[in-house]
Amino acid sequence: MSAILLLVLGLGGMALGYFLYSRFIAKVIYKVDENFRTPANEYEDGVDFVPTNKFVLWGHHFTSVAGAAPIVGPAIAVIWGWLPAFLWVTIGTVFFAGVHDFGAIWASVRNKAKSVGTLTGEVVGKRARSVFTIVIFLVLLMVNAVFGVVIAKLLINNPGSVVPVWGAIAVALVIGQLIYRAKMSLPIVSILGVAALYFLIYIGPSVPVSLPEHMVGLSDNAAWILILFAYAAVASLLPVWVLLQPRDYINGLQLFVGLIALYAAVLIASPEVVAPMINFGAPEGTPSMIPLLFVTIACGAISGFHGLVASGTTSKQLRREPDARFVGYFGATGEGALALAAIIAATAGFSSLSEWQSVYTSFGQGGVLAFVNGGATILSQGTGLDANVASTMLTVMAALFAGTTMDTGLRLQRYIFQEWGEIYNAKWMTKPAPATLLSVGTCLLLAFGAGGADGSGGLLIWPLFGTTNQLLAGLTLLVITVMLVRRGAPTRYTLIPLVFLLAMTLFALVLQLKGFYASGKWFLLGLDVVVLVAAILVTLECVASLRRVKQERAQTEAS
């Protein structure tokens, strides 16, 4: 089957979702108000609260939530066949992710830009907040520690990507000054920024950079991880307009140019999907598709991490409430488009079924390398682009997105420590610098404490990321649903996705619990129990809150 059919159906469905379904959600469910004064305007401080052009903010939000996950998840999940992955990415983007991301921004903006964890305490209760923040902290710890490893390995495997990856930071610093200080036209700045990024990608392979395999007692992998966290710490403390926002914006444009090029190559080369539609001959040891499909593909269908970004940084920069639809729902649509590209690259970027099967020999295979190699093949065939340049382009795309997610993730982790400082009256923890040091310290403790001198310890708890992340998405939808009940708005459009998501996630957690016990992975077993108990407790608290709010509304209407 031609990959063009997947492209047309997938992008067509997502476009209908944005132009039709998101308008309905904005008007009937969230009832966004043009005249509502957003926190970005009310609490503007030039550091975290910065009223921002919706296109720039979309770039920040989209690239912060994208990372490597919408590439990794779908490129692994095609081991069950391309059809289940394709359906979940398309349907999940339209009816799950868009509603979730849009709703998380809206809920936070309506509550002084508070994070979803703090919001839980006010909407549901203090006990729910305490448990919820544990889940949030674990998700951020996993994302930051693991993405550090992912970027390090990408830089080591493709030395030609080092110059464009780090050069993008310099480009972003200049762009921030041009937008906010020089007040230069946004279209001109955008063109200059994208041109600079692709120039760096073009020259990258000719100036490869590699660290020594051993340096001051550290491996190259460990050295890159330390460098990345040092950079992320500085980036998380700078005002958002200086680096975070322009870096995310220009990376967002770069991704769309890359996606357009990849999709154009698909239209020109018309590659055949060689992977099976449904893989009845999956390798031994591959887990059950249900429920694992719905947690393996997180970003690209729906992801709890998006709610953290939406309520942690995005809501503090929203200039107008109606912009939440473009930033949140269209941001999710962009991520769905990236996930769709990953599916096509990982199923149509191979010459034959046997070549595909030689890569997908066990569950967990594929991932970023399948996307980079398969996508580079399609790009080279369709556009005539040099294979090395195409490979570098896709590697840089993956590394830049993982980097922007890491930037934002560490900033969000800092917010969590600051909120804990306020809750437990630890004044020193409420300051940005100590909170940032705690954030970096916990990530490095996991990276080097569990991974030794290599610094890859974050991968130890990665098997729990999918379930913990999707649990967070379900709980965020619960908070949004409680708010809708209080406002007398229809709830089925958030209630149905959250019930489905919680059911699949709890099912997956129980299956993982059994697997960890059978394989003697006691640390993961204990962590799984913590997440499972937290999920049940927060769910019960939210259900009790829903009943209480409905009773209050019934009494009010009766009187």
C-alpha positions in Angstrom: 0.0 0.0 0.0 1.2 3.5 -0.8 2.3 5.7 2.1 0.4 8.6 0.4 -2.9 7.2 1.5 -1.8 7.2 5.2 -0.5 10.8 4.7 -3.8 12.1 3.2 -6.1 10.3 5.6 -4.1 11.2 8.7 -3.5 14.9 7.9 -7.0 15.3 6.6 -8.6 13.9 9.8 -6.4 16.1 12.0 -7.2 19.2 9.8 -11.0 18.6 10.2 -10.4 18.2 14.0 -8.7 21.6 14.3 -11.0 23.6 11.9 -14.3 22.0 13.1 -14.1 20.1 16.4 -11.8 22.5 18.2 -14.2 25.5 17.4 -17.0 23.5 19.0 -14.9 22.8 22.1 -13.9 26.5 22.4 -17.4 27.9 21.9 -19.6 25.3 23.7 -17.4 23.5 26.3 -14.7 25.9 27.5 -16.5 29.1 26.4 -13.4 31.1 25.9 -13.8 34.9 26.4 -12.1 37.5 24.3 -12.4 40.0 27.2 -11.0 37.8 29.9 -7.8 39.3 31.4 -5.2 36.6 31.2 -2.5 36.1 34.0 0.2 37.1 31.4 -1.3 40.6 31.4 -2.3 40.7 35.0 1.0 39.5 36.5 3.4 40.6 33.8 7.0 40.5 35.2 9.2 40.1 32.1 10.6 36.7 33.4 7.8 34.1 33.6 4.7 36.1 32.9 5.1 37.6 29.4 2.2 38.3 27.0 3.2 36.7 23.8 2.2 36.6 20.2 0.2 33.4 19.6 2.5 32.2 16.8 5.6 32.5 19.0 3.8 30.9 21.9 2.6 28.1 19.7 6.2 27.5 18.8 7.2 27.4 22.5 4.4 25.1 23.5 4.6 22.7 20.6 8.3 22.2 20.7 8.3 21.9 24.5 5.7 19.1 24.4 7.0 17.4 21.3 10.5 16.2 22.3 11.5 12.8 21.0 8.5 11.0 22.4 6.1 11.5 19.4 8.9 9.9 17.3 9.9 7.1 19.7 6.4 5.9 20.7 4.9 5.5 17.2 8.1 4.1 15.8 8.1 1.4 18.4 4.3 0.7 18.4 4.3 -0.2 14.7 5.6 -3.6 15.8 1.8 -4.4 16.3 1.2 -3.3 12.7 0.8 0.1 11.1 -3.1 0.2 11.4 -3.4 0.3 15.2 -0.7 3.0 15.5 -2.2 5.0 12.7 -5.8 4.9 14.1 -4.7 5.8 17.7 -2.5 8.7 16.5 -5.3 10.1 14.3 -8.3 9.6 16.6 -6.2 10.3 19.8 -5.0 13.7 18.4 -8.5 14.9 17.4 -10.6 13.7 20.4 -8.1 13.3 23.2 -4.9 15.3 22.8 -6.4 18.5 21.4 -9.1 18.6 24.1 -6.6 17.8 26.8 -4.0 20.4 25.8 -6.5 23.1 25.1 -8.3 22.4 28.3 -5.1 22.4 30.5 -4.2 25.9 29.2 -7.8 27.1 29.7 -8.1 25.7 33.2 -4.8 27.2 34.3 -5.5 30.6 32.7 -8.8 30.7 34.6 -7.0 30.1 37.8 -4.1 32.6 37.8 -1.8 30.4 35.7 -1.4 27.8 38.4 0.1 24.5 37.6 -2.2 21.4 37.3 -0.8 20.1 40.6 -1.7 23.3 42.5 -5.0 23.5 40.6 -5.8 20.0 41.8 -5.6 21.2 45.4 -8.1 24.0 44.8 -10.5 22.2 42.5 -10.4 18.8 44.1 -8.7 18.9 47.5 -5.4 19.1 49.4 -5.0 15.3 49.7 -5.4 14.9 45.9 -2.8 17.7 45.4 -0.3 16.0 47.6 -0.6 12.7 45.8 -0.8 14.3 42.3 2.5 16.2 42.8 4.2 12.9 43.4 3.1 11.6 39.9 4.0 15.0 38.3 7.5 14.9 39.9 8.1 11.3 38.7 7.1 12.2 35.1 9.4 15.2 35.1 12.2 13.2 36.6 11.8 10.5 33.9 11.6 13.0 31.0 14.6 15.1 32.1 16.9 12.2 33.0 16.0 10.1 29.9 16.0 12.9 27.3 19.5 13.8 28.5 20.6 10.2 27.6 18.7 10.4 24.2 20.4 13.6 23.1 23.8 12.4 24.3 23.5 9.2 22.2 22.3 11.2 19.1 25.3 13.5 19.4 27.7 10.6 19.7 26.1 8.5 16.9 26.1 11.5 14.5 29.0 13.9 15.2 27.8 16.0 12.2 24.7 17.1 14.3 26.7 18.7 17.1 27.3 22.1 15.4 23.6 22.5 14.3 22.3 21.4 17.7 24.4 23.8 19.7 24.4 26.5 17.0 20.6 26.6 17.3 21.1 28.1 20.8 23.1 31.0 19.4 20.4 31.5 16.7 17.7 31.6 19.4 19.5 34.1 21.5 19.8 36.5 18.5 16.1 35.9 17.6 15.0 36.8 21.1 16.8 40.1 20.9 15.5 40.8 17.4 11.9 40.2 18.4 11.7 41.8 21.8 14.5 44.5 21.8 14.8 45.5 18.1 11.1 44.9 17.5 11.8 43.5 14.0 9.0 42.1 11.9 8.2 38.5 13.0 8.0 37.1 9.4 11.5 38.5 8.6 12.9 37.1 11.8 11.3 33.8 11.2 12.8 33.5 7.7 16.3 34.5 8.9 16.1 32.1 11.8 15.0 29.1 9.7 17.6 29.9 7.1 20.3 30.0 9.8 19.2 26.6 11.2 19.2 24.9 7.9 22.6 26.4 7.0 24.0 24.9 10.2 22.4 21.5 9.2 24.0 21.8 5.8 27.5 22.4 7.1 27.2 20.1 10.1 28.4 16.9 8.4 31.6 18.7 7.1 32.6 19.8 10.6 31.9 16.7 12.9 32.6 17.2 16.6 33.2 14.3 18.9 34.2 14.3 22.6 37.1 12.0 23.7 35.8 8.5 24.7 37.3 9.1 28.1 37.7 12.6 29.6 38.7 13.3 33.3 37.4 9.9 34.2 34.1 10.2 32.4 32.8 8.6 29.2 31.7 10.8 26.3 28.1 9.9 27.1 28.5 11.0 30.7 30.3 14.2 29.7 27.5 15.1 27.2 24.9 14.5 29.9 26.7 16.9 32.4 27.0 19.5 29.7 23.3 19.2 28.8 22.2 19.6 32.4 24.5 22.6 32.9 22.9 24.2 29.9 19.4 23.3 30.9 19.9 24.8 34.4 21.0 28.1 33.0 18.2 28.1 30.4 15.6 27.4 33.1 16.7 30.5 35.1 16.8 33.0 32.2 13.7 35.0 31.3 11.5 33.0 28.9 11.9 35.6 26.1 15.7 35.5 26.1 16.2 31.8 25.1 13.3 29.4 25.9 10.6 31.1 23.8 12.7 32.0 20.7 14.4 28.6 20.7 11.1 26.8 20.8 9.6 29.1 18.2 12.4 28.7 15.7 12.6 25.0 16.3 8.9 24.7 15.7 9.3 26.4 12.3 12.3 24.2 11.5 10.2 21.1 12.3 7.4 22.2 10.0 9.8 22.8 7.2 11.3 19.4 7.8 7.8 17.8 7.9 6.8 19.5 4.7 10.0 18.2 3.1 9.4 14.7 4.4 5.8 14.7 3.3 6.7 16.2 -0.1 9.2 13.4 -0.5 6.4 10.9 0.3 4.2 12.4 -2.4 7.1 12.4 -5.0 8.6 9.0 -4.2 5.4 7.3 -3.3 7.1 4.7 -1.1 5.2 1.5 -0.2 4.4 0.5 3.3 6.2 -2.7 3.8 5.2 -3.4 7.4 2.1 -5.5 8.0 -1.2 -3.8 8.6 -1.7 -5.9 11.7 1.3 -7.9 12.8 0.0 -11.4 13.8 3.6 -12.6 13.7 5.0 -10.2 16.3 8.3 -11.3 17.9 8.2 -13.5 21.0 8.0 -11.4 24.2 5.9 -8.6 22.6 3.3 -7.5 25.1 -0.4 -7.4 24.4 -1.4 -4.6 22.1 -4.3 -3.7 24.5 -3.6 -1.8 26.7 0.1 -1.3 25.9 -0.5 0.5 22.5 -2.2 3.4 24.4 0.7 3.9 26.7 3.5 3.2 24.2 2.2 6.0 22.0 1.8 8.8 24.4 2.9 12.0 22.8 1.3 12.1 19.3 -2.0 10.9 20.7 -2.3 12.3 24.2 0.3 12.9 26.9 0.2 14.1 30.5 3.4 16.0 30.1 1.5 18.3 27.8 -0.7 19.3 30.7 2.4 20.2 32.8 3.8 22.5 30.0 0.3 24.0 29.3 -0.3 24.9 33.0 3.4 25.5 33.9 4.8 27.9 31.2 2.3 28.3 28.4 -0.5 29.7 30.5 1.8 32.4 31.9 2.4 33.7 28.4 -1.1 33.6 26.8 -2.0 37.1 25.7 -5.6 36.4 24.8 -7.8 33.5 26.0 -9.0 32.6 22.5 -5.4 32.0 21.6 -5.5 28.9 23.8 -7.3 27.1 21.0 -4.5 27.8 18.5 -1.7 27.2 20.9 -3.1 24.1 22.6 -5.3 22.3 20.1 -3.1 23.1 17.1 0.0 22.3 19.1 -1.5 18.8 19.6 -2.3 18.7 15.9 1.3 19.5 15.0 2.5 16.7 17.3 0.0 14.3 15.7 1.5 15.2 12.3 5.0 14.4 13.7 3.8 11.1 15.0 2.2 10.3 11.6 5.6 11.1 10.0 7.3 8.7 12.4 4.8 5.9 11.5 5.4 6.4 7.7 9.2 6.6 8.1 9.2 3.4 10.3 7.0 1.4 7.9 7.7 2.8 4.4 11.4 3.7 4.8 12.5 0.1 4.3 13.0 -1.7 1.0 11.2 -4.9 2.0 9.3 -6.7 4.7 12.3 -8.8 5.6 14.4 -5.7 6.1 11.7 -4.2 8.3 11.6 -7.5 10.3 15.4 -7.4 10.7 15.0 -4.2 12.7 11.9 -5.1 14.6 13.3 -8.2 16.2 11.8 -7.6 19.7 9.6 -5.1 21.5 11.3 -1.8 22.0 13.2 -1.9 18.8 12.9 0.8 16.1 12.4 4.1 17.8 14.5 7.2 16.8 16.9 5.2 14.6 14.0 3.7 12.6 12.7 7.2 12.1 16.0 8.7 11.2 17.1 5.9 8.8 13.7 5.3 7.3 13.0 9.0 7.0 16.4 9.8 5.4 15.8 7.1 2.8 12.4 8.6 1.9 13.9 12.1 1.8 16.8 11.1 -0.4 14.6 9.2 -2.8 12.0 11.9 -3.1 14.1 15.1 -3.1 17.5 13.9 -4.2 19.0 15.2 -1.0 22.3 13.7 0.0 21.8 10.8 2.3 24.2 12.1 5.0 22.5 15.6 5.0 19.1 14.0 5.2 20.2 11.8 8.1 21.8 14.8 9.9 18.6 16.9 9.3 16.4 14.3 11.0 18.9 13.6 13.8 19.0 17.4 14.5 15.3 17.5 14.4 15.0 14.8 17.0 17.8 16.2 19.2 16.5 19.8 19.1 13.0 18.7 20.2 14.4 16.5 23.0 16.5 19.5 24.0 13.6 22.0 24.1 11.5 19.5 26.1 14.4 19.1 28.5 14.7 23.0 28.9 11.0 23.3 29.7 11.0 20.1 31.8 13.7 21.3 34.1 11.9 24.7 34.5 8.7 22.9 35.4 10.6 20.7 37.9 11.9 23.9 39.4 8.3 25.1 39.8 7.4 21.9 41.6 10.2 22.4 44.2 9.1 26.1 44.6 5.5 25.0 45.1 6.6 22.4 47.7 8.6 25.2 49.4 5.4 27.3 49.7 3.3 24.3 50.8 5.7 23.2 53.5 7.0 26.7 54.5 10.6 26.1 53.3 11.3 29.6 52.2 14.7 28.8 50.8 13.2 26.4 48.4 10.9 29.0 46.9 13.8 30.8 45.3 14.7 29.9 41.7 18.4 29.1 42.1 18.1 26.6 45.0 15.0 25.0 43.3 17.0 24.6 40.1 19.9 23.0 41.9 17.5 20.6 43.5 16.0 19.8 40.1 19.4 19.2 38.5 20.6 17.3 41.5 17.7 14.8 41.6 18.1 14.1 37.8 21.8 13.6 38.1 21.4 11.4 41.1 19.1 9.1 39.1 21.3 9.3 36.0 24.6 8.5 37.8 23.3 6.8 40.9 21.4 4.2 38.9 23.5 4.2 35.8 27.0 4.4 37.2 29.7 6.4 35.5 27.9 6.2 32.1 25.1 8.5 33.4 22.3 6.4 31.7 20.4 5.6 34.9 17.4 7.5 33.7 16.7 4.6 31.4 16.2 2.4 34.4 12.7 3.8 35.2 11.8 4.5 31.5 9.6 1.4 31.3 7.2 3.2 33.7 7.1 6.5 31.7 4.3 5.5 29.4 1.9 4.5 32.1 2.8 7.3 34.5 2.6 9.9 31.7 -0.8 8.6 30.5 -2.1 8.5 34.1 -1.2 12.1 34.4 -3.2 12.9 31.3 -6.2 11.1 32.7 -6.0 12.9 36.0 -5.6 16.3 34.3 -8.8 15.6 32.4 -10.4 14.8 35.7 -9.5 18.2 37.1 -10.8 19.9 33.9 -14.1 17.8 34.2 -14.6 18.9 37.8 -14.2 22.6 36.6 -16.7 22.0 33.9 -19.3 20.5 36.3 -18.8 23.6 38.6 -19.6 25.8 35.6 -22.6 23.8 34.4 -20.9 23.0 31.0 -21.2 19.7 29.2 -18.7 17.1 30.5 -19.0 14.1 28.1 -16.3 15.5 25.8 -13.7 15.3 28.5 -15.3 12.5 30.6 -15.3 9.8 27.9 -11.6 10.3 27.0 -10.6 10.3 30.7 -12.5 7.1 31.5 -11.0 5.3 28.6 -7.5 6.6 29.4 -7.6 5.7 33.1 -9.0 2.3 32.3 -6.2 1.5 29.8 -3.5 3.0 32.1 -4.6 1.2 35.3 -4.8 -2.0 33.2 -1.3 -1.4 31.9 0.1 -0.7 35.4 -1.3 -4.0 36.7 0.2 -5.9 33.8 3.6 -4.2 34.3 3.4 -5.0 38.0 3.1 -8.7 37.1 6.0 -8.5 34.7 8.3 -6.7 37.1 7.6 -9.3 39.8 8.2 -12.2 37.4 11.5 -10.7 36.3 12.7 -9.7 39.8 12.9 -6.0 39.0 12.2 -4.9 42.6 12.9 -1.2 42.2 10.5 -0.9 39.3 8.0 -3.0 41.1 8.0 -0.7 44.1 7.8 2.4 41.9 4.9 0.8 40.0 3.0 0.2 43.3 3.6 3.9 44.3 2.2 5.1 40.9 -0.7 2.6 41.1 -1.7 3.6 44.6 -1.4 7.3 43.7 -3.6 6.8 40.7 -6.3 5.1 42.7 -6.2 7.7 45.5 -6.4 10.7 43.2 -9.2 9.1 41.1 -11.3 8.4 44.2 -10.7 12.0 45.4 -11.8 13.3 42.0 -14.9 11.1 41.9 -15.9 12.2 45.3 -15.4 15.8 44.3 -17.5 15.3 41.2 -20.3 13.9 43.3 -20.0 16.7 45.8 -20.1 19.4 43.1 -23.1 17.8 41.3 -25.0 17.6 44.6 -24.2 21.3 45.3 -25.5 22.3 41.9 -28.6 20.2 42.3 -29.4 21.9 45.7 -28.8 25.3 44.2 -31.1 24.7 41.2 -33.7 23.2 43.6 -33.7 26.3 45.8 
